[in-house]
Amino acid sequence: MTEPPLPAGAGFRTHRRVGPGTGRRARLSLLLSGLIGAAGVIAPGVVVGLLGGGPAWWVTAAIAGVVFAVGVVLTFSAAARRASTAVLVGASEFGGLSVAVCTGLLVLLLVFGRLPLGAERALLDPALVAMLVVAVLAGPLGRRAARATRSALQGVRRSPDELLADFAERAGRGTPVDDLLRQLAETMRRDWRLARVQIWADRADGTLARTLVVPATAEEGPDPAPLDAGELATLQRTGVAGPGWLELWLPHLIEEDGPARRGQLRLAPAVHGGEVLALVVIERDADADPFGEADERALAEVVRRLAIVLRNRALDEALQATLADLRRTNADLQASRTRLVAASDATRRRIERDLHDGAQQHLVALAVGLRLVRDGVDGPDGGGAGAGTTELLDELDRGVRDSIQALRDLAHGIYPPLLRDAGLGDALRAAAKRSPLTVHVDAGDVGRLPEQAEAAVYFCCLEALQNAAKHAPGSTVTITLRTEADRMVVRVADDGPGFDPARVAGGGGLQNMADRLGAIGGTIDLTSTPGEGTVLTGRVPAPAPAAAG
């Protein structure tokens, strides 16, 4: 899927080199913040001291010095320099708080009409604390009370910033798109005193159709025809538009007796990356206040946020669909590998049975016949055959026996009956005896595994022994089998010359082993160091055996 190009700067963090002038201004801002903070501490202390209360002057001076020192220390911090503007704003707010407290103390002095005397001075410290609490809580409490009042009073609209904050909060909670659009339309209609809100949303066929009308009435006519590619191209180039634009470019959307005919309509497309993702149409009654510049700015900001949310949701859905497709593909691949390995093992077993029951039996019968012929020739009734005949029969007998042994080795290499009958430990010990290397097998008490798992581990060990015989002749190989939790670990280690895996490409043998173990959900790791040998470690699921009975 090809995504439309993003506008310049969208979705990317722009890195800008900070010059010496910018760093100097940041340090000055931090120093100024320290001065403002120190002054904000000193001013109330001085006023309270003049009134005869508060801490000793040296305590106030020490606190102010610490505040200024913090500002100086922050000039050496890169993170603080980057946030110097925010630090200066915070210091300014603290300075304003200090001015408010000083003003309150002076008002207290005016109310008394004289300097506090005697026991009256004990009231200065509680009054200072009370003023600090009031100054800190006044702003947040006032804003919260205003929001609560607006919510309680029907018909009093909230500011666009509050509406957008609610919209962003709902979008961040993962609200479904249909519910998000309906909540947005209902909130706009209630808070902006609108007669009707229409939302047109993008469809899979690339058109834009009306999907939501608030409020929906029984007299609502049929939905207008979806907007095609040409009409979307026209919308893409516009911002907030009114009924004049609509009548000129999209006249079929104007109802015969609708608000557009009376001038009470505004529309704005939600465009992102050159693609129109939605269209918001708002309408007011004829006797309502006309749309103003503030309304148009609020609508433009709403559709801008809506475009971002819809694009993010579309990307998220595409990502989830891709992940689901990858999971299905992975499951299909796993099943395919399992079927291939199972079919290969079944073929091996069939060939082994054919060799054992067919060619091997014929060779055994031939050897027996040759032995009987030789015994008859050498017997008292053999007719006195010559020594040449006897030697020829002996040679044929040895040849047949060698063929039988070679055929048995071949059958064991294809699929050993011992693996099926006795398990991994005995089958690997038998394979170790046939190896040209010195091989030690430590099978512990691994017990029996599912047939496919045993076959995969067995043939991986054979492949490892063949690789060791080829690349580390004369080495000693140790095969270790252990059960850990719900898996079995097989380790094949040799003391050969080793190699550097970063410089030597993996061969087909290692890939074959990885495919075999991967088909049953296992993994394989290879570690090797020049001069220290090679270790092959495989891990396969080892389900607990079913309880007897």
Residue pairs with C-beta under 8 A, 6 or more apart in sequence:
1 318
3 273
3 315
4 273
4 274
4 275
5 273
5 274
6 273
7 273
7 274
10 273
23 81
25 84
26 75
26 81
26 82
26 84
27 75
27 81
27 84
29 84
29 85
29 87
29 88
30 71
30 72
30 74
30 75
30 80
30 81
30 84
30 87
30 88
31 71
31 72
31 75
32 71
32 88
32 91
33 71
33 74
33 84
33 87
33 88
33 90
33 91
34 67
34 68
34 69
34 70
34 71
34 72
34 74
34 91
35 68
35 71
36 88
36 91
36 92
36 94
36 95
37 64
37 67
37 68
37 70
37 71
37 91
37 94
37 95
38 64
38 65
38 67
38 68
38 71
39 64
39 95
39 98
40 67
40 91
40 94
40 95
40 97
40 98
41 60
41 63
41 64
41 67
41 98
42 60
42 61
42 64
43 98
43 99
43 102
44 54
44 98
44 101
44 102
44 105
44 128
45 54
45 55
45 57
45 60
45 63
45 64
46 60
47 102
47 105
47 106
48 54
48 105
48 124
48 125
48 128
49 57
49 60
51 105
51 108
51 109
51 115
51 116
51 121
51 124
52 115
52 116
52 121
52 124
53 116
53 121
53 122
53 124
53 125
53 128
54 60
54 124
54 125
54 128
74 80
74 81
74 87
75 81
80 87
97 132
97 135
97 136
100 131
100 135
101 128
101 131
101 132
101 135
104 127
104 131
104 134
104 135
105 124
105 127
105 128
105 131
108 127
109 115
112 120
116 123
116 124
147 158
147 162
149 156
150 156
150 157
150 158
150 162
151 158
154 190
155 193
157 190
157 191
157 192
157 193
158 191
160 294
160 297
160 298
160 301
160 302
163 187
163 188
163 191
163 298
163 302
164 301
164 302
164 305
166 187
167 180
167 184
167 187
167 302
167 305
167 306
167 309
168 305
170 180
170 183
171 180
171 309
175 183
177 201
177 310
177 313
178 211
178 212
180 309
181 199
181 201
181 211
181 212
181 278
182 212
182 214
184 199
184 302
184 306
185 197
185 199
185 212
185 214
186 197
186 214
188 194
188 197
188 282
188 302
189 195
189 196
189 197
189 214
189 215
192 282
192 295
192 298
193 284
193 288
193 289
194 282
194 283
194 284
195 259
195 264
195 283
195 284
195 285
195 288
196 213
196 214
196 215
196 259
196 282
196 283
197 212
197 213
197 214
197 280
197 281
197 282
197 283
198 210
198 212
198 213
198 279
198 280
198 281
198 282
198 283
199 210
199 211
199 212
199 278
199 279
199 280
199 281
200 208
200 209
200 210
200 211
200 227
200 278
200 279
200 280
200 281
201 208
201 209
201 211
201 212
201 277
201 278
201 310
202 208
202 275
202 276
202 277
202 278
202 310
203 209
203 226
206 229
207 226
207 227
207 228
207 229
207 232
208 226
208 227
208 231
208 232
208 235
208 276
208 278
208 279
209 223
209 226
209 227
210 223
210 224
210 226
213 220
221 255
224 252
224 253
225 252
227 235
227 250
227 279
231 249
231 250
232 276
234 249
234 250
235 269
235 271
235 276
235 279
236 269
236 271
236 274
236 275
236 276
238 245
238 269
239 268
239 300
240 266
240 267
240 268
240 296
240 299
240 300
241 266
241 267
241 268
242 263
242 265
242 266
242 267
242 291
243 254
243 260
243 261
243 263
243 264
243 265
246 253
246 254
246 260
246 265
246 267
247 254
247 260
254 260
254 261
255 261
258 265
258 283
259 265
259 283
259 284
259 285
259 286
260 283
262 286
263 290
264 283
264 284
264 285
264 286
264 288
264 290
264 291
265 281
265 282
265 283
265 284
266 281
266 282
266 291
266 295
266 296
266 299
267 279
267 280
267 281
267 282
268 279
268 280
268 299
268 300
268 302
268 303
269 276
269 278
269 279
269 280
269 303
270 276
270 277
270 278
270 279
270 280
270 303
270 304
270 306
270 307
270 310
271 277
271 303
271 307
272 307
272 308
272 310
272 311
273 311
277 306
277 307
277 310
277 311
277 314
278 303
278 306
278 307
278 310
280 299
280 302
280 303
280 306
282 299
284 290
284 291
334 518
334 519
334 521
337 515
337 518
337 519
338 452
338 519
338 520
340 519
341 452
341 455
341 456
341 515
341 516
341 519
341 520
342 452
345 415
345 451
345 452
345 455
348 414
348 415
349 415
349 420
351 411
351 414
351 415
352 411
352 412
352 414
352 415
352 416
352 417
355 407
355 410
355 411
355 414
356 411
356 417
359 407
360 404
360 407
360 408
360 411
363 400
363 403
363 404
363 407
364 404
366 400
367 397
367 400
367 401
367 404
370 393
370 396
370 397
370 400
371 397
373 393
374 390
374 393
374 394
374 397
376 382
377 383
377 385
377 389
377 390
377 393
378 385
378 390
409 434
412 418
412 430
412 431
412 434
413 462
415 455
416 427
416 430
416 431
416 458
418 426
418 427
418 430
419 427
419 454
419 455
419 458
420 451
423 447
423 448
423 454
424 443
424 446
424 449
424 454
424 457
424 458
424 481
425 441
425 443
425 446
425 481
427 458
428 441
428 443
428 458
428 461
428 479
428 481
429 441
429 443
431 439
431 458
431 461
431 462
431 465
432 439
432 440
432 441
432 465
432 479
435 465
435 469
435 477
436 469
436 473
437 465
437 468
437 469
437 473
437 474
437 475
437 476
437 477
437 494
438 475
438 476
438 477
439 465
439 476
439 477
439 478
439 479
440 476
440 477
440 478
440 479
441 479
442 478
442 479
442 480
442 481
443 479
443 481
444 480
444 481
444 482
444 483
445 483
446 481
446 482
446 483
446 488
446 542
447 483
447 545
448 454
448 545
449 457
449 488
449 540
449 542
450 520
450 543
452 519
452 520
453 488
453 520
453 522
453 540
453 541
453 542
456 516
456 517
456 519
456 520
456 522
456 540
457 481
457 488
457 490
457 517
457 538
457 540
459 516
460 490
460 513
460 516
460 517
460 524
460 536
460 538
461 479
461 490
461 492
463 509
463 512
463 513
464 477
464 492
464 513
464 536
465 477
465 492
466 509
467 507
467 509
467 510
468 475
468 477
468 492
468 494
468 496
468 534
471 496
471 497
471 499
472 494
472 495
472 496
472 497
472 533
472 534
474 496
475 494
475 495
475 496
475 533
476 494
476 495
477 492
477 493
477 494
478 491
478 492
478 493
478 494
479 490
479 491
479 492
480 490
480 491
480 492
480 493
481 488
481 489
481 490
481 491
482 488
482 489
482 491
483 489
483 542
486 541
486 542
486 543
486 544
487 522
487 539
487 540
487 541
487 542
488 539
488 540
488 541
488 542
489 537
489 538
489 539
490 537
490 538
490 539
490 540
491 535
491 536
491 537
491 538
492 535
492 536
493 533
493 534
493 535
493 536
494 533
494 534
495 533
496 533
496 534
497 530
497 531
497 533
498 528
498 529
498 530
498 531
498 532
498 533
498 534
499 528
499 530
499 534
500 528
500 529
500 530
501 526
501 527
501 528
506 526
510 524
510 526
513 524
513 536
513 538
514 523
514 524
517 523
517 524
517 538
517 539
517 540
520 540
520 541
521 540
521 541
522 538
522 539
522 540
522 541
523 538
523 539
524 536
524 537
524 538
524 539
525 536
525 537
525 538
526 534
526 535
526 536
526 537
527 534
527 535
527 537
528 534
528 535
